[in-house]
Amino acid sequence: MTSNVRSPRDDEEELKAHIAILRGQSKSLKEVLTEMMDDEPSDDLVQAVENRILLAQEQEEAIDLENIIESIQKMQSCWV
């Protein structure tokens, strides 16, 4: 599984994504993060990752989820 996240390239790709969601072929962000981390993430981590994904969409950039998770976990460990 790739850890890159980006917006759909065009209307056709967006339509295919919506169809996959309607068919139940999608996963929640929490499920994806759980698979990547081999542990269930906290709600705060899920929210932080979701916010970063939304920011990337606004800026029309792709992101690497693994890097985002590592970065957020490092910040969280500094706060504890």
N, C-alpha and C positions, 0 to 999 in steps of 0.2 A: 504494500500500500504506500502510495506517495503521501508526503506530508505537505505538499504545496496547495495553497488555496488561492483562487482567483475568481473574478466575475466571469460569467459566460462571454464567449468571444462574439457571439451574434445571436439574433433572435431564434435561429434554429437550435442552437445549443441550449439556450434558455428554455425553450419548449421541451426539449428532450429531458432536461433536469426536472421540470414540472411533472412530466409524464411519469418519470421514475419515482418521484415522491408520491404521486397519486396511486401508483401500483404497490406502494409499501416497500420500495427498494432503497429507501433512504435510512439514515441513522441520525440520531440526535447528536449534537456536538458532544454531549457528555459521554455517549457511547463510543464515539470516535476517540476522545481523549482517554477513556478507560482502556481501550485497546492499545493505544500508543504507550501509555504509562504502566500497563499491567497492574493498575490499581485504580480505584474509583477516585476521581478528582473532587476537590471541595467545590461547593457552589460558587465560592469567591473566585476560584481559578477558572471555572467555566465562564463566569461573567466577564472576567478580565480578558480571556481569549476571544470571547464573542465581541467585546468592545474593540479589540485590536483588528479583528476581521472586518468589522463595520468601517473602521477608519481606513483600512486598506482599500475597501470598495469605494469609499468616497474619493480616495487619492488615485484610484485606478491602478493599483499595484498588486502584484502577487506576493504572498508571504509564505514562509515555511513554518508550519505548525510546530515542528520540533524545536526550532530556534525560539519561537514565541514562548512555548512552555518552559524551556530552560531559563529564559530571561525572567519570566514572571516568578518562577520558583526561587530564583536567586534573590529577587527583590523581597519576596515573602520571607525568606529565611533571615534576611537582614532586619526585618521588622519584628521578628519574634525574639 
